[in-house]
Amino acid sequence: MQPLAPLFRRVATCLVAAVSVWLSPAARAADNAAAVSPAARVPEVANPAPAAPATVPPASVAPAPDSKGGHIENSVVKVFSTMRYPDLARPWTKQAPAEATGTGVVIEGKRILTNAHVVLYASQVQIQANQAGDKLSATVESIAPGIDLAVLKLDDESFFDTHAPLPRASKLPEIKDTVLAYGFPTGGNSLSITKGIVSRIEFMPYNFPVSGLRIQIDAAINPGNSGGPAIVGDQMIGIAFSHLGNADNIGYIIPTEEVELFLKAVASGQYHGKPAMFDDLQTLENDALRAFLKVDRSVQGIVVREPYGKEPDYPLKKWDIITRIGDTPIDDQGMIRLGANLRVRFQYLVQKIARDGKVPLTIVRHSQPLQIELPVPSDRPMLIPDLRGAYPSYFVFGPMVFSTATMQYVGAFSGNAGALNTLSFIQSPLLLRRTAAPAFPGEELVIVSSPFFPHKLAKGYSNPMSGVLKSVNGIPIKNLAHLVALLRDSKDEFLAFEFDTRGGETPVFRRQDALAATEDILSDNGVRAQGSADTLAVWNAKPAAP
């Protein structure tokens, strides 16, 4: 059998090329040009080719007066953002500034509501009122990328003296209600109003792992509409946030019910997310499954395929049937009824009836009914987490740049079949453990995020970019901080970096040579700091006592 190293060199070279393209500032900037439509952040949707929206000129729509005698148009603003996204292949720097626009709406408390993706990573935010000639500086007060909502504050609050908050509906709209979508989509500079109906209301995923109510409308929504209000009658029923690619006039809005939950949470302090169930479930529609579980037709509900909690006292067990959430019955597809004409996934009620982090459920276990209280955490720990507006940590040691695997880094491979095939071939944890929870508290996947810096120390080694570090001198690496501390405290003459891949190489460096070369490498490549603030704090700390 031939050694795998030569073959691994070829696939590693392919992977480096693919990642370099997909993570390059130019490529990311091209993706970010459509940042006002968060299709890449919502699995169900994708950016369509620009279409001619069915725009209703503002003059042809009877404007609804607000409480100060103004009009809805007076409460809608255009949002201008200058984004500095992370450069995931060069984590010591940021991408070049990218300009994006969206829409916002005035709400109570002298604030403006918009989408998180309109202002995420914004180094500068400005707003401009409809028919106004000047822009006003704004700052992001609160942001929740998971549910895609953000609140802005203005430096000059006198703006709100003449721009009233838009009243919000206290209940969900009805299917077929006429809806008007206000915003500033591409194709012009003035306010656009599109008209349609409410087509569908569902409880669906937003940005993993967050789910929420989502309203589908057929009023045209295009890049730039994000954050703009959707109006039924004279009240806002939600704000636009996305559209379905390769389809005509299928847009999505975040309903005011989700907005209220977000605003209530930020009013009480920092937003920590929504309570949710993360258990794996399956329907109870199959007759053989029903017979296997020994339940007759009188039992309806959803089956627990795999409980989220692994501890022995976790309330749900495999093959439990969840029949009620609170007092609401669940059908065999896991749905509940909201009124006469609306069915949604039963998990929708978690955010409404959870108390003290728990939700009451009725289950059937071994044919017997039971009442339980299920923990519903507001976050799901992920081995490969979302950056959520933060910048990646990194540390430079010799010719290698170490960072942590993030959802954004791995997501760069999603549209590249060659890179995915390579990750599969080398059995990379970036693919095999993409949606896994940490195996222990604090576990991270430490990766080499960048190609080798040019230096003689790397002579003869294949490029380890995107490799997941398994161990150093046989010591398993728990996380990036652990790696930095290990490199700081090591007294070994040589350091062997073993990667968690099929085949490949194990680069070995003289420790003192790598230490001595690091400063020159940083200087030669214009890297201002050897690491991010968190890793430098570990590097500069005193070694742990033996």
N, C-alpha and C positions, 0 to 999 in steps of 0.2 A: 504494500500500500504506500503510495507516495505521500510525503509530508504535506500538510495543509498550508504551510507558511507561504509558498509562492502563490497559491490560489488566493489566500487571504490578502496578500499584497494587492492583487488585482481588484478584489471586491472592496477593499478598504480605500483604494484610490478612487473607485467609482463612487463610494459613499461620500468621500471628502468633496469630490466635484459636485455631487448633488446637493449636499448640505451648503456648500459655499454659495451655490446659485440661489438656493431657496432662502438662505438666511442673509444674503448680501443686503447692504443698505438699499441698493437700487431696486432689488426685487421686492423688499419689504415696503419701500416707498410706493411702488406701483400698487401693491395690495392696499396700502393705507390710503391711497387716493380715493378709495370707495369706503372709507371708514365710517361715513355717515349712514351707511346701510350695513348693519352688523351681521350680514349673512354668514360670515365665517365663524361667528360666535354662536350661532343657533343652528344645530345640526339639520333641522328640517328645511332650511331655506338657503337660497343662493342668489347672488346678484344677477338680475336679468340684464340683457342688453337694454340700453336706454330706449324707452318707448315714449310715444307721444301721449301724455296724460290727458284724460278727459277733464280738462280744467274748466271750472265754472268761473268766469270773471267775477271779482268781488262785487262789482256793481250790479250783477244780475242776481245776487243772493241777498235776501232780506236780512240785514245784520240784526242780531239780537242785542238789545241794550243790556249793559251790566248795571251793577248797583249804583254806579256814579253817573249813569246816563250816557256812558260811552258805548263802544261797540266791541264785539269779540276781536275784530282786527286790531284794536288798540291794546289788547292783552297778549298778542303774539309777537315774538321777537326773533330776529335772526341771530344765530350764535356763530361766532368766528373763533376757531381754535388753531393754535400753533402747537403741533404735537412733536415731542421728542421721544420716540419709541426706543426701547432697548435694542441694541445691536447684539443679538443673541450669539453670533459667531465671534464677536469682539466685546465681551461683557464689561471691559474696562471703559467703554465709551458708549455714546448714544448715536442713534441714527441722525442723519441730517434733518433739519426741521421740515415738517410736512404740514401743509395747510388743509384744513377741513372746515366745512360749514354744516350747520344743522339748524334746528328750530327750538325755541323754548316758549314757555307760557308762564305768565305772572300768576303766582299763588299767594295765599295769605302770608303774613309775616315779612313782607317786603323781600320776597324771594322769587326765584325763577326756577321752574322745573324743566328738566330736559333728560335726554338719555345719557347713561354713563359713557357709552362708546363715543359720544360727541365730544367729551372733554377728558377722556382717559389719557393720561400722559401729556396733558396740555401744559406747556410752559407759559402760555399766554391765552387768556380768554376775553373776548369782547362781545357785547351784544348791541344790536341796532334795532330800534323800534320800527314798525311799519311806517313808511313814508317819512322817516326821520333822515337827517343828513349827517348825523354824527354817530360815533361808536363810543360806548361806555365800557370801562374796564370792569371785569368781574373776577371773582375767585370761586373756586369749588369749595362749598361748605361741607357737603356730605355726598358720598358716592357709594353705590352698590353695584359693581359689575355683574354680579350673579343675576339680579333681577333687572339690570340695565336701567337704573334710575340714578339721577344726580340732582342736587340742589345748588344753585348759584346765588351768591350775594354780590351786590353792586357796591363799588366804592362810593358812588354818589346816590344815596337813597332818595333824593328828591325826585328821581325818575318816577317813583311809585305814587307821587302826588297826583299825577295825571294819567297813570296806567293802573287800572284797577285789577284786582285778582279775578280770575275767571271762576264762576261757581262750578262745583263738581257734583255730578249725579250721585245720589246715595244708594242707588241700586243698579243692577245690571240692566242693559237695554234688552228689548225684545228682538227676536229674529225678525228681519224685514224692516226694522226701524230705519228711516232715512237718516243718513249720517253725512256730515260735511267734514273733510280733513283739511286743516289749515297748515300751511308751511311754506318753506322756501326751497323747493326742489331745484335741481339743476335744470338749465334751460332758460333761465331768466333771473332777474334780481328782485322783482316785486313779489308781494304775497300771492300765493296760489291757493285756490280753494277747489277741491275736487269733491264730487258728489257720488254717493252710492247708497248701499244698504248694509245692515249688519247681516252677515251670512252665516256665521258659526261662532259658538262659544265653547271653548274646551280648556281642560287643565292639562298643560303640556310642558315639556322641558324648555327652559330658557337657556342659560349657560350652565353646563354641567357643574355641580349636581343639583342646581336650583330648578324647581318647577313652579308654575303658577298659572293663573287664569290667563287666557289669551283670546282676544276677540278678532275674528277675521271679518274684514270688510272688503267690498269690491270697489270702493273709491280708490283711485290711483294713488299709490305711495311710491316715491322714487328717492334716490339719494338726495339728502337735503331736507326731506320731510321729517326725519328722525327728531323726536322730541316735540313735535307739533300736536296741538289738541285735535281730537275728534269730537264733534259736537252733534248731539241729538237734541232737537228743540233749542233751548237756550242754555244747555248745560254740557259740560265736558264729561264724556263717558270714558276717556282714556287718552293716552298719547301714542302717536305712531312710533314704531321702532323697527319694523322690518317688512320685507316683501318676499314673495316666492318667486324664485328664478324660473325662467322658461314657462311662465304662465302669465295670462293677461289679467291685470287688475285683481290680484290676490294680495292684500296687504294685511298687516297685523298691528294691533294696538294693545298696549298694556292698560287694562281697565282701572278705573279709579279705585276699585277695591284693593288692588295691589298697591296703588299709590298711597292710599290711606295707611296700610300696614307699614309701608316704608317710612312715611312721615311721622307716624306715631312712634316708631322705633328710634328714629334720629332725634326726636324731641326729648326722649328719655335718656339720651346719651349716645355713644357710638353704636352704629348699626352692626349687628352681629349675624344677620341672616334670618331665615325663616325656619320654624320647626318643620321637620320632614321625616317621613319613613324611608328607610333605605333597604328594606328587606326585599329579596327576590320573590316574585309572586307569579302564579299562573292561573288561568281561568278554570272553572269547574264545569265546563260545557260537555266534556267527553263522558260517555256512559261507562266506559271501562274504568276511568279514573274514579268516578262516583262509586262504582261497585268495589274498587280497591280500597277506598276510604270507608266503606260500609255505611254510607248515608243515603237516605231516600230522597225523593224529589222535594220533600218539604224543606230540606236544607239547601239554602242558596248562599253563595259567598265566593270569596277568592281564596286560593290555596297558597300556603307558604311553601315555596320551593326550597328556599335557603334563608334561614334567619340572618339578619344583619349582625347581631351580637353573637359572639362565640362563647361567652362566659356561661357557666352552668345555670345561673339564675336569670338569664335573659328570658322575658315572659313568653316569647313566641318560640315554637318548636317546628321542626320540619313536618309537613303534612297537616298542620293546623289549618282550619278553615275559618277565615274571618267573615262573620255573618253580619255584624253591625259595627258602625263607628259612632260612638255615642248612642243615640236612639234611632239612627238612620239605617235602614236595611241596605245591604249591598247585594247586587245581583251576581249571576254566575260569570259575568264579564268584568267584575270589579267596578261597576258603575253605580251611581246613586242618582236619584231624581231631584232636580231643583225646579219645582213648579211642574206645570203640565207638559211643557214642550222642551225641556232641557235635561239631558243626562250628561254627567261628567264623571271622571275618575274619582273614586271615593277619597283618595289622598287629599283632594281639595279641602275637605273638612278639617284636616289636621291643623291648618293655620287659623281656623275659626274657633275650634273647641279645645285646643291644647291649653292646659293649665299647669304651671310649674314644671314645664318641660315634659309633660306626659299627656297621653290621650287615652280615653277609655275605649276598649274594644270588647265585643262579644265574639268568642271563638267556639268552635266545636273541635274537641280533641278526643280521639278514640270514641267517637259517637256521642260524647257528653258535652253539653254547653258549659262554658266557663266565662267569667268576667276577669279581664286583666287590665292593667295600666301599662301602656307601652311607652318607653322613653322615646322622645322625638327630638334629637339634637338639631341645632341650627347649622351645623357644619358636618361634613363628612371628610375625615382625614384622608388625604391621598398621598401615596408614595411619590407620585409625579404631580405636584400641585400647580394651581393657576397662580400666576404672578400677582393678579388682582391690582394692577397699577404700580407694583413695586419694580425695582430693577434687580437683575440677578446678582447674587454674590459670586465672587471669583477669587482665585489666588494663583499667582504666578510663581512657579518654582523651576528654575533652569529654563529649558526651552518649552515647557508645558504650561498650559493655562487650564486650571481646574475650576469647574463650576458645578451647579446642581441641575439635574434634569427638571424641566418645568413643562407644563402643558403647552406653552407657546413654542418651546424648542422642539418637542416631539411633533407638535401640530404642523411644523414646517415640512414634514415628510408626507403629509396626508395626500397631497396631489401628485406625488412622485412615485410611480410604481417601481421604478428601478431602485430607489432608496429603500422602499418598503421591502422589496425582495431581498436586498442586501442585509437589512436588519434581521429578516427572517432567517436567512442562510447562516448568519453568524450567531443566531439565537440570542440576540441582544435583549436584555431586560427592558430596554426602552420600548420594545414591542410586546414582549411576553408579560410584562408587569405594568402595562400602561394604565390600567384602571384599578390596580390593586391598592389595598390599604397598606400602611407601613407594617412590617412584620414585628416591629418593636417600637416603643416611643422614641422619637427622634431620628428614625431611619430616613436617609436620603440616598438617592442614586447620585454618586459623584461622577461627573463626566469630564472628559477632555473636550472643551467646547470649541477649540480653535485648532487649526493646523499648527505643527511645530513652528516656533520662531526659528528663523535661520540661525544655525549655530553648529559648530563642529561636534558638540556633544551628541547631536541627534544623528550623526553619520551612520548610515546603513539601516536605520530603523524605519519601518513602515509608519505612515502617519496615523496616529491613534485618535484623530478627531472623531467625536461621537462615541468613543469607547467608554464603557462603564467600568470604573476602577473597582476591582474586587479586593485587592490586598496590597500592602507594601511590606516586603520582607516577611510574607506569610501572615501578617496581622490583618484580619478582615477590617475593612473601612466601614464605619457606621454612618458617617455623614461628613460634610465638608469641614466642619470645625474639628472633628476628630482627626481628619487627615492633616490639617494644619498643625495641630498639637503634636501629632506623631512626628512630622517633619521637624518641628521645633526641638523636640526632646531627643531625637535619635542621636546615638553616638556610633552607629554602624559606619564602616568605611564605604560600603556600597548600599544603594537603594534599588530594589527590584520592584517595578510597578507591574502587577499582574492584572489583566483585564478579564471581565466576565463575558467572554465570547468563545465561540467554537473556533478553534485554530488560533491564528494570530501570533503575536510576539509579546515578549515581556521585556520592555526597555529597562536597562540597568545603567545607572549613573554613579560615579563617585560622588558621595555626598558633598564633600568640600568643593569639588569642581562645579557642581550645580549651584551651590551657595555663592561661589565667587563669580559665576557667570551671570547670575540673575540681574545684578545692577546694570551691567553693560547691555544685556538684552532689553531691559526696560528702557534705557536711554536710546538705544539704536532704533527702537520701534515706537517711540513717542508715547510710551505708557507711563502715566504720571504717578501711579501708585501700584505697589506690588499686589495689593488686594483691596477688596471692598472694606468698608469700615468694620464690619463684623468679623471678618477673617483676620484683619490686622490687629484687632483687639486680642484675639487668641494668640497670634504670632508674637506680639510684644509682651504678652503676660509672662510671668515667671513660670518656669517648669513646675509641674506638680511634684510634691514631695514624694520620694520613694517609699 
